[in-house]
Amino acid sequence: MTVKLSGFRDSRVLRFCGSRAVIAIAVVLAGCGSRPPHGGTTAAPPPIVTAVGPIPGPPTPSSAPVNPYAGDRTAMGEGRQLFIRFNCSGCHGGRAGGGMGPSLRDSDWIYGSSDAQLFSSIAEGRAHGMPSWQTRVTPDQTWKLVTYIKSLRTRNEPQAPPTD
């Protein structure tokens, strides 16, 4: 089927648009299969917030964030309530003794036991089960949870389990 143009102006527009389309297709095809532009293969790594796990080499002073509630007994109790309210006990057990998730009462921790490392584990999550809570728990609440977790196995633990 052929289309007959009704005037001189229509045929000029059609030729103009057609030549632009041909040029655009040629440019696209010329780029197919070629290498990415210079510098397109390098990217800066994401910044590391808190070191996790064992770090080789001599200890270095760190500028880790400081827990504003460290040793605060009121914050320990509030952290216990947050632990229950956010259902941390669903994975870590009612007294944080373990369940589907690891025990928080022992002294050996894969991702570190400093306040900053605990904060990072809660906020960012960890592989194989620990979700990130950063969007659901405020930093203030996270520090209170850290304070509660650090109180476990101490005489300051709020609502400690009965001893045998």
Protein Blocks (a to p, Z undefined) as FASTA:
>chain_A
ZZddfbfklmmmmmmmmmmmmmmmmmmmmmgopacdehilgccddddfbdgdjdedjddd
dfddcdfkgoiaklmmmmmmmmmmnommmmnojnlnopjbccfkbmbdfkbpafklmmmm
mmnopehhiacfklmpcfklmmmmmmmmmmgopaklghiacdZZ
